[in-house]
């Protein structure tokens, strides 16, 4: 008779997909609102997008309890920063803070896969993509989550980011207008929802530009 052992894990993967696209003067961050565990849908109305500062927005997939703890930690650190410096944190500064926070917990990591989007000090769109232990990179577009393997090839085909090995270094921002980027995001999510059971229900899109932040929603398939 084989010995049976209890397999308990402190982590779960609640699924979902996130996308961010940086433009010349805007950034689009989007995520679906489905939260799952295994073959169960826990809720169809869970926002994966969190505003960290006036010009920095984070979308996260993975284990949503860890995501929630991470968001609270970053909010507290940002509040301390505001009291000390009397200003909001910039998006590149928030990107470094997020990397440091994830790396500090590397031996018992936040099981969260993040994309951070916003505007830099010049008003250009910027996107930072992460792994679970804080390794990050500034890119023109990125995707994280259960549908990322379906979404990234689509974005690669449509946006063709220049190689980081090219000299002189080229801008990673995408050539699309803001409305074209929003339409592309809607298309990639409609496509991913057909094949990924953890992505669906509703799409939340956040657009950052010089005028501020605005949101829009699109229904996705619910099966």
N, C-alpha and C positions, 0 to 999 in steps of 0.2 A: 504494500500500500504506500503510495507516494505521500510525502509530508506536505500538507498544505500550509501556506504562509499567508498571513494578512498583508496585502499590499495597500498601504495608505500613503497618499501623496498630499502635501500641503498645497499643491497647485491644481488648477483646472484650466482648460482653455475654453473660453466663452465665445470664441469665433468672431466673425465680423471682419470687414475690410475697410481700410483707410487709404485715401489718395491725397496727394498735394501737388500742385503745379504752380511754379513761379513764373511770372511774366515781367515785362519791363517796368510796370508801375502798379502791379497787383499781385495777389497770391490767392489761389483757390484751394481750400481744404475741405474734403468731403469724407463722409463715412456713412455706412448704413446703420439702422437703429435696432437690428435684431440681436438679442443676447441668448445664446444657447448653452446647453450642457449635454454633451452626448447627442441623443436624438430628440431631446426635449427643447422646446422654445420656452425660455423663462419669461421673457417679455419682448414685445414688438416695438416698444417705445423708449429704448435706452440710448441716450446721446453719448457718443464716444468722443465728442469734440469738447475741449475745455479752453476757455480764454484765459491765458496766463498773464498777459499784459496787453496794453492798448494795441501793440503791433506784433504780438506773438500769440499764436493759437496752436494747440497741440491736439492731435488725434491719435488715439491709442487702441490697439486690440490686444488680445491675450487674456490674462486672468483679471477680471474687472475689479476684484477686491484689491489687488496690488495696484492697479491703475488708479483707483480711488485714493489709496494711501499715498501714492506718488504725487497726485494732483494736490493733495492737502499739504504735503511737505514743500512742494514748489511754491504754493501760495504763501506759506509762512515765510519762506526765504525771500520771496519777492517783497513782502510787506516790510521785512527788516531792511532790505535794500532801499526801499522808498524812504523810510525814516532816516537812514544814514546819508543818502545822496540827494534827497528831495527831488527825485525824478523817477520815471518809469524805466524799467530795464529794456534795453534794446533786444531785438530778436537774436542777433549773434551772441550777445551776453547770456541770454536765456538758454541758448543752445549749449554753451559751455557749462552752465550751471546744471542742466539736465544730464549732460555727459558725466560730470563729476558725481552727481547724486546716484546715477546708475552704477558707476564704477565703485563707489564707496560700499555698495551692497553686493559686490560681485560674488562673495562666497555664499550668500543666500539671496539670490537676485530678485528684484521685482520682475515677475513674469509678465512683462509689458513690452510691446513692440510699438515704438512711437514714430510719428512723423511730426516735425515742428515746422510750421509755416508762418511767414509774416513779411514785414518790410524792414530792410536794413537802414542805416543812417542816411543813405543817399536816396531813399524812397523806392529802391528796386525790390522786386519780389525775391524772397529767399526761402529755400526748403532745405531742412536738415533731416537726414534719415539715420536711424539708430538700430543697433542690435540690443539684446537684453542687458548687456553689461557695459554699455556706454560708449562703444566705438561708434563714431559718427562722421558724417561727410556732408558737405554742402553740395547739393545737386539741383538740377532744373526741375525735376519731377521725381516722385517716388510713390511707392505703395507698400503697405504692410498689412498683415493679417491673413486670414484663411483663403481669401480670393486673390492674394497678391501674385501667385504663380500664373493666374489667368490674366490679370490686369497689366502686369509689367511688360509682357511681350507686345501687347496692344499699344501701350504708351511708347515703347521703344520704336515701334514701326511708325507711329504718327509724329513723334517729336524729335527723334534722332539727335540726342544730346552730343555735343562735341567731346572728343576724347580728352580726359584730363592730362594726357601725356603730350598734347600739342603745345608747341612753343611758337609765338608767345601765347600765354593762357587765354582761352576764349571764354566769353560769358556763358554761363550755364542756363540763363533764362530762356524760356521758350518764345518763339516768334509769334504765337497766337495772340489775338485780341482777347480781352476779358470774356466777352460773350462766347467766343469760339472755345475757350478753355472750359467754360461751364458746360457747353454742349458736349464737349469731348468727355468730361467727367460723367455726365448723364448716360452717354453711350457705353462707356466701359463698365459702369455698374449694371446697366440693363443686360449687358453681355455676361458678366460674371455671375449674376443672379441665376442665370439659366443652368449653370453647371455646379455652383457651390451651394450646398444646402445650408451653410452657416451665414450666408449673406442674403439679405432680402428685407421685406416689409416696407421700409421707407428709406429714402436717401436724404441726408441733411448736408447742405452745401453752405459753407461760410466763405464769403469773399471779403478780403481786406484790400483797401486802396486808400488813396490820400483822403477820401471823404469819410473814412471810418470802416465799420464792419457791418455787413448785412447778410442775412440768412435767407435761404429758400429751400423748399422741400419738393421731393418728387416721389410718388408712390412706386414701389417695386412689387414684384410678385410675392405672394404671401404663402406659397406652398413649399 
